[in-house]
């Protein structure tokens, strides 16, 4: 497939979602200059929906402000033939969910230390987002990703870990607003306070990192029931089995790291993603 889209050439369709299609593309420049990247093109029928447009533009503007090696970078935002698009860094590799599925399918699960290392890199990228300030006012942007899960982190062939998809992220100054009572994010990875529609902050992302780490280490879903309501009830009310009781290769220290990240009450939870990354690094070094 080759299709010209403004200054880009769309090479291959990668994925489709409720709001956009994603293509492997290359940017065409002078004297034969080209650069591979990803074009996320908003579905044409949604371009007349003001709320959808605001969400799409918010994602591009927000991600463009985040310059970190563990966050997929945004290079361009534009509009061609009444269709909005985002040009993003091309990460040559699978998302974490597919990597895990393939490794387990080949009876060769990811090593424990590699799982901890990946989550530590995710935490460093998210901490950068959490700490980001408005470049003009210097005020905190209050960014919360809200959709941290295996599918939203890419692993390159060269071992780079890239958090992506800030499409439902919350930050100050956004044009799009979330309807009262609406839950954003993948059920099973949202924090207890989000389940209860209570105020939340960066610690909601720390919770989701804890869920991802638990599932990587145990090869099992932590919160997954037949219905969303049952899943939400378990997240809020039920304690979980320590990871070491599911995978006897794990030690007590990793259980303690997880127990802090997965504390039901935000005040008792690991305070920042940076602290979680530091704890995992110390555990790896030991």
Buried (B, 14 or more C-beta within 10 A) or exposed (E): EEEEBBBBBBBEEBEEEEBBBBBBBBBBEEEEEEEEBBBBBBBEEBBEBEEBBBBBBBBBBBBBBBEBEBBBBBBBBBEEEEBBBBBBBBBEBBBBBBBBEEBEEEEEBBEBEBBBBBBBBBBBBBBBBBBBEBEEEEEEBBBBBBBBBBBBBBBBEEEBBBBBBBBBBBBEEBEBEEEEEEBBBBBBBBBBBBBEEEEBBBBBBBBBBBBBBBBBBBBEEBBEBEEEEEBBBBBBEEEBEBBBEBBEEBEEEBBEBBBBBBBBEBEEBBBBBBBBBBBBBEBEEE
